[in-house]
Amino acid sequence: MERQAIIDLSAIANNIRHLREICAPARFMAVVKADAYGHGAVQVARTALAAGANWLGTAHVSEALALRAAGIEAPLLAWLHTPATDFTAAVEQEIDLGCSGWELDHIVAAARELQRPARVHLKIDTGLGRNGCSRSDWPALVAAAMDHQRQGLLRVVGVFSHLAVADEPHRHETDEQLERFREAVAVAEEAGAELEVRHIANTPATMSRPDSHFDMVRVGLGIYGLSPFADRTSAQLGLVPAMTLQTQMALCKDVPAGQGVSYGLNYATAAATTLGLVPLGYADGIPRVATGGPVRVNGTTYPVVGRIAMDQMVIDLGPDARAGFTEPGSGVHAGTALGATAELFGNGHDGGPLVEEWAAAAGTINYEIVTRISGRVPRSYIGGTL
Ligand SMILES: *Cc1c(COP(=O)(O)O)cnc(C)c1O
């Protein structure tokens, strides 16, 4: 197999069915921002809808427009905007818009231009301190939006918020956020809003806080089969990781003791051994700091030694790998590992390495590892009918 990220669409479909059972009767938004966390937005969106997702969510309008351009007609929400966002295209393409405050005028202008009401989900900051309307400004935002609604320029169809610490289910701040959310919803409903969807739950809240489900959950990480909890694995949550990252070994080379490896020569072989070259690096999205990350070759998992470079990284296959055909004099042998599949992470079912091991090696979280796999790595799809 060449360098590729293999995306198992049946794993994504099964993860969604599992998560839908947990959140029912709430509706299910599949979050496919950032190219579906690196898995391919259009393919994942189609799979998600076929598996019962009711809504799709993206951060940017541009991401939502790309889904519409691919012919996807499902309800679609985009929530992160700048003054340069193309609100007119969004309204024209029937993309629901998150609104924290300043966007309202832009959205109304787009609706006026198109002579068509925009669909808006008002966002309240219940404690995350990022996007969303502050609690003090909320009554004024609701009043302004309802004014526009009465003039036929928009429809307030949702109220939503985002949680800060749902991945740590014991923390009290989630209770406070949910209480503030209920208050904000009440303000909107008292002002006359007839809400289709009230939504605040992300993956960890969907799995640990049934009282956060309201009318809809917004699930990203879980549909890709990854655990949002530091102390729970995918398997423990009934999820299957959907992305396998693999390549072929590009070179195997016998070296003597004391051979330095990669830029900086931070690693030196302790004894005569065989080094294996893995043709993936930071241009492919493997964090440069992730020395020690696992690579499985022929059923054995080896840690990356030395620095990860732009295009490649090295594993020490050990003295036993020397068995096999050796080209006379060259020190290069093809007998064992050249061309063998090198797997960096996969679904873990056969004991192979996991995304979380790469996250630990890089000092980050599983979200970042899959999302940053770059466009240089071709995606291939299995398990679906797409
Ligand atoms: C990314 C995002 C989500 C999904 O979060 P997960 O933890 O991946 O489920 C939900 N809502 C908003 C607003 C987001 O930005």
The ligand as an SDF file (V2000), in Angstrom:
LIG
                    3D

 15 15  0  0  0  0  0  0  0  0999 V2000
  -16.1360   21.3320   16.8110 C   0  0  0  0  0  0  0  0  0  0  0  0
  -17.4420   21.6530   17.4430 C   0  0  0  0  0  0  0  0  0  0  0  0
  -18.3000   20.6220   17.8880 C   0  0  0  0  0  0  0  0  0  0  0  0
  -17.9110   19.1670   17.8860 C   0  0  0  0  0  0  0  0  0  0  0  0
  -17.0820   18.8880   18.9950 O   0  0  0  0  0  0  0  0  0  0  0  0
  -16.6170   17.3840   19.3120 P   0  0  0  0  0  0  0  0  0  0  0  0
  -15.9980   17.4710   20.6480 O   0  0  0  0  0  0  0  0  0  0  0  0
  -15.6580   17.0030   18.2440 O   0  0  0  0  0  0  0  0  0  0  0  0
  -17.8510   16.5570   19.2900 O   0  0  0  0  0  0  0  0  0  0  0  0
  -19.5480   20.9850   18.3610 C   0  0  0  0  0  0  0  0  0  0  0  0
  -19.9300   22.2830   18.4080 N   0  0  0  0  0  0  0  0  0  0  0  0
  -19.1290   23.2890   18.0260 C   0  0  0  0  0  0  0  0  0  0  0  0
  -19.6100   24.6980   18.1290 C   0  0  0  0  0  0  0  0  0  0  0  0
  -17.8480   23.0090   17.5450 C   0  0  0  0  0  0  0  0  0  0  0  0
  -17.0490   24.0110   17.1740 O   0  0  0  0  0  0  0  0  0  0  0  0
  1  2  1  0
  2  3  1  0
  2 14  2  0
  3  4  1  0
  3 10  2  0
  4  5  1  0
  5  6  1  0
  6  7  2  0
  6  8  1  0
  6  9  1  0
 10 11  1  0
 11 12  2  0
 12 13  1  0
 12 14  1  0
 14 15  1  0
M  END
$$$$
